């Protein structure tokens, strides 16, 4: 009877797996890899690796396109075979996802190795992440951002904040544990609001001194402890440009790896047209001003390289389409034209 029950249970389980969507199966497989070191070690042997060097991702240029190569485990072993403790290098990798066919994807930082030798061996180059995010295909940008953030987190959390003792990562890199205290650390993100302010017919954009010349974007700031999103938006707008938000609505969210790992929460905020005089915080901003619809449309067409004028000044240009600020600006234009 027990044998019959087990067979029936396996058949029902198998049917249930077939009925589950590809997404559900993939998420459950990834969770298994995070929880089971031995299973994750087996996955490394058939996985694909995205390489970094001191947190800069490895890219290959093919024609005019920049590609993010998936390095096979066999290629990784060839690159690492002459190094001592080659197997331990693979264990430094972190799990960042998998394909629909359950081929695991890992990220590995080879910052301790000679960069030129790796670039020559694999025929590519390690590129600053800020540049990489805007030259690779749109589907690869989030992957590079999340991979770098996870690698950075592990690099900065090698010791327990309670005991000062070394922490150990699990093989997938989904957590670190302090054996001395028993404390488990998980990667965290900092919530940031990014807000496009409008008075109904204009939108407000600003720039900091550290921005590339001519670039304007939406206001942004970190959430303070205990604040909700609405409170953060109202406070940031009041602090930075001296305006009082009357209403706001949520748009979307985006992971952003700068300065470390942030969750950008994008909103539209409305202020009263009668009280729209800007009082800028010059300690934080270099410039802040209202833009009309025509100015925004022209600015969206403009490239950074074409914004410089003959007199050395720069025409305004806006963040590229990979940034959520670009989405906010596009949404505002669509609303104005509706």
Secondary structure, DSSP 8 states (H G I E B T S, - for coil): -HHHHHHHHHHHHHHHHHHS-HHHHHHHHHHHHHH-HHHHHHHHTT-EEEEEETTEEEEEEETTEEE---EEHHHHHHHHTTSTTHHHHHTT-EEEEE-TT--EEEEEE-TTS-HHHHHHHHT-EEE-HHHHHHHB-HHHHHHHHHHHHHHHHHHH-SB-TTT--B-EE-TTSS-EE-TTT--EE----EEEEEEEEE-SS-EEEEE-TTS-TTEEB-EEEE--TT--HHHHHHHHHHHHH---EEEEEEEEEEEE-SSS-EEEEEEEEEE-GGG------TTT-SEEEEE-HHHHHHHHH--GGG-B-TTS-B--EE--TTSHHHHHHHHHHHHHH-
